């Protein structure tokens, strides 16, 4: 009986979320035309869609896929009392467009994710992902924020059924420095992997360019059912101090994440720091992010591991963007699996460096959208323990990219 009630609640939550998402999407699409003066709401939309070929060359084990990384976001804003109310939603079709057409040794395989060398995090069919990036959930965001603006200080309060807590830099899919790159950072689970948390309550204060904020949220990563919404919990916490001045931004954050992975039933402490630049150099738009993240796994005798990232996107020509990403990471590739709760044990970390260089040429560019053709290649350097399995490995993407070109800047709460 309890399981039936739980199923009914899950279906009800999912249906309610989808109805709200579709309603917001309809309003956002309608907002492409000028809004009537009598309306208190203003609407904006954002989206990014990649579709193409992903090839990962691994020693003795090449694998490839036809796939689409994608997300769509809608936001509505209106005055309320002495402040402003902001509602937002975000969806992704990756549960249907990633992990379906994956091939190894010429045969189609059940992968459950996008092939990516050295990528880890989450699981498929009760096995931890290694060399795959999981698809994002259908509902990636659904929440509301209230901004109470005073002469020198702004107070921010928010709650999300699905959202991002106050931990880490801006999630990679929203960073301008990575929006033309179809590949997820290898350091994703060191910095911004909590961006799809089911259950987030947050608050902050903004003054003179500084923001201090805190949140409580569910620490567990999404389950393998990518189309449902897990039951919200508030069992983890995070806080962040950030600063913004002109094109520059910086943040330092930390938090306790309660049992993020089912196969490693213990808490993690995460620290992150990043500096961002979104401006111009020599008259050309340049977006760059330098980030660091550290994971401290409890119960693990040597549970400290680090990841560093530098990524950029340069608008070299009006229709040509050059992007790149350099990463250094320490990851557990060997020995991933279920560990008994409370069992003290060591991790075996491997070291890998990755360098991605790519370009996107816009073949169609209007005030509302961009359609481009792109490609990239990634080269790797690794520790000796990986050479037997990965020596000489590399990867590349060929893709079509469609994105919204919003008329005004928007923020992600």
Beta strands, then each sheet from edge to edge (+ up, - down):
strand 1: 42-57
strand 2: 63-67
strand 3: 70-80
strand 4: 83-91
strand 5: 101-104
strand 6: 107-109
strand 7: 113-124
strand 8: 127-134
strand 9: 139-149
strand 10: 154-163
strand 11: 197-207
strand 12: 210-217
strand 13: 236-245
strand 14: 248-257
strand 15: 268-281
strand 16: 284-297
strand 17: 304-317
strand 18: 320-331
strand 19: 350-365
strand 20: 369-382
strand 21: 394-404
sheet 1: 6+ 5- 2+ 1- 3+ 4- 9+ 10- 11+ 12- 13+ 14- 15+ 16- 17+ 18- 19+ 20- 21+
sheet 2: 7+ 8-
end
